[in-house]
């Protein structure tokens, strides 16, 4: 029968790895969350796989390149009236690039702050859905009944990411970790932690 | 009565098109400043919830973004 201190000990095989911008960080060192207890340690910090960002990165790149094609084209054509003040040629691209940067920043923040944490006591899911809507849910490890994962599609298999489903006891909310890297390893670690409880 | 209408039309003619463009730009940039402000506030709130190593850098970036939005608003007000 394990003692209370042994119970909260994370599996010894886990050595710290990953950096601040990784989507799979084992035993992150510089992290602290609001409701963290003194003996609680973050074992895994997960985000969606970086490849899930490729869509908005491509859109940002296209939006950033558009003025480079369109401004010379407009200048050559007769579409622009002759008396347009010169300040427009500076300020409109500036406003455009501010908007593009804002779009990229917002998408990055969504990715960066949508995190899943597994500590030696519980599972925490921080979701930032939109500018004005965020949600934090958590459940104790001893309430976890079943952990499964699913990988489907070419990208999931190629980049080795997948969705993890955590079923909890009673009326507690079930958890879904979407597009997290190394789902097999995550499930393995979670099962180890649940067994220690 | 007719003079009033003519005065208004003269004013509108002088205002078209750059005055209108300037107003639209200012409204757009005003809304953008609100968006940048919300981004700063949201970042602060979520960083309070979860503190991570990269958070101070991110705080700096969102703050610079807000300052850039305010600066461009002022530039547009002065030069458009």
Interface residues (C-beta under 8 A of the other chain):
Chain A: X20 X21 X28 X29 X30 X31 X32 X33 X34 X85 X87 X88 X90 X91 X94 X95 X98 X99 X101 X102 X105 X106 X109 X112 X113 X115 X117 X126 X128 X131 X132 X134 X136
Chain B: X18 X25 X28 X29 X32 X35 X36 X38 X39 X42 X43 X45 X46 X48 X49 X50 X51 X52 X53 X54 X58 X61 X62 X65 X68 X69 X72 X75 X76 X79 X80
